Amino acid sequence: MTTPNRRPTLAPDTGRTLYSRADLRKVHNISESTLQNLWTDRENNGHPPVTATLDGVMHWDGDTWAKWHHELQRRRAAASTTNPPKLDGDPEELVGPAEAAKICGFADSTTVSHYVKNPPEGWPEPDDWDILPTRRRPKWKRWRLWQYLADRKGRGHAGGRPKGRRGLAYPYQGDERLALARRVLAENPGAKNAELIGQLQELSEKESSRTVWHLILKSARENPEE
């Protein structure tokens, strides 16, 4: 995958394609502000390191960055859904409404069809269409649906805290892990997430991944009190 109308930049030692932030924005259709936020939060989200700095511009290995971003969206999507989502498969695979509904945890494809006609904020435009005898059927790349779930308003995204389907005012409200995270943060002011997660994993009776603990700590910092 290369940036349109532009010859790719190749790493001189490996021959692998390198992308600047501008390249990532065009290739993956991600805004400049989102890319900047991902880089700023790299300590928490595991953003790949810079592969090379060329003429003062940071570049990343294109394949490594894409695999990391797909996995990030998949994990964030898993943490943001109430119904069990279907989050396996090739991130770049194109899927129709029925599979899109499974990915999003919808009961059936009715919601997807409604979203195509009246899209909620963040719902992705179809990446392609099947031309059928009587209609067109939209298709999306799996990772775009993962990203929609991950960024959906009211489910822990930075865009605000309207109550979600579970009636939560903010992510992990009432979760014993959030109370534990608040306590550990109070006992370790100024500590970074990477320093706290191991301690939290040892103290908690519930096993949780580092990604989930990052989300819990984020909620604890933004909501230090009930």
Secondary structure, DSSP 4 states (H G I P E B T S, - for coil): ---TTSPPEE-TTT--EEEEHHHHHHHHT--HHHHHHHHHTHHHH-PPPP-EEETTEEEEEHHHHHHHHHHHHHHHHHHH-SSPP---S-TT-EE-HHHHHHHHT-SSTHHHHHHHHSPPTTPPPPSEEEE-SS-EEEEEEHHHHHHHHHH-TTTT-TT-----TT--SSTTTT-HHHHHHHHHHHHSTT--HHHHHHHHHHH-SS---HHHHHHHHHHHHH----
